[in-house]
Amino acid sequence: MTLISDSIALADFCARHAQVEFITVDTEFMREKTFWPQLCLVQVAGPEEAVAIDPLAPDMDLAPLFALMANPKVLKVFHAARQDVEIFLHLANAIPHPLFDTQVAAMVCGFGDSVGYETLATQLARARIDKTMRFTDWSARPLTDRQLDYALSDVTHLRVVYEKLKRKLDKNGRISWLEEEMAVLTDPATYQTHPESAWRRLKPRSTSPRFLNVLRELAAWREREAQERDLPRQRVLRDEALMEIAAHAPNNAADLSRTRGMSRAFAEGRQGTAVLEAVMRGVARPDSECPTVEQRVDLPKGMAPVVDLLKVLLKMKCDEHGVAQRLVASASDLELIAADDKAEVPALQGWRRQLFGEDALKLKHGRVALGLSEDGRRLRLVPMNEAAPA
């Protein structure tokens, strides 16, 4: 068991792994008291060596690690990579590449929706993961042997998981499917957060232009404030308060202080002034510049059974090809397909269209039907004779 807590040892480890085929990577972080994840530990395993890197050690320089993450010759293997990638992007301003996500690969290989690491470690590496350390305080020092043992197990067993999934992908010819998903994970746009769009996470029900304009300004102010002060959004101003302020649009500190849970000191202080300025900007915006709330698709009358048929087809196709349903299409995607042949959904693009989308459109338009096989044990698609009378 190795804990790297100085820059020289880290540089030596990264140099030794600059030419390996792949490394497995995981992170431990805390986010309860900050906006940005606080990186507490990085675990990296090569073919013969596994280490835990302590980014909180005095004078630790992570530059060699960031260089290894950016090395195009070394494949970086993660499980459920998105949060880990976000951390590296924030700290190093670069996304680890090339990248292989075993959770996505497992979904492509038929292990179910959002399969957990423990499940894959058990099924593919025959390993048992001790879950008792999952919610430990990774920022506390010194780290215990038990903590380090748990942390390193996240990358040592991942080597076997990766190798077995890679063989499955080579065998079933689905590497290109995975590459499409990795292109999304390694796209910086995936991780961009625009303060002006922060209001959408609140999912407001009101469509009042004035309310939405004010809410957008308030949420953008809170997002910037949270990022600058490195505080959770709720610590700056709670969601409920944002919605209430947007609904009442106060124009002075006295009115603002009447917001539930807000102190007079806040209302009369710097932050209160900033909130009132955001309200003023929202009120001043013309209705024509009001953001739009994403509305649920209203299916045309009689289309609900079509969605039900598409759900059956999706399950049949995914069972047949051994791929997770969630990776192919969501329930809302099916509704959009039922309403529009040209719906802009992943299920009508790329490998998903070949696997499911083309047949979904044929089923929708009656060119194929669902039927039972001769032995009555499985569903199959039955071509319809379009020339036959109705």
Disulfide bonds with the S-S distance in Angstrom:
none
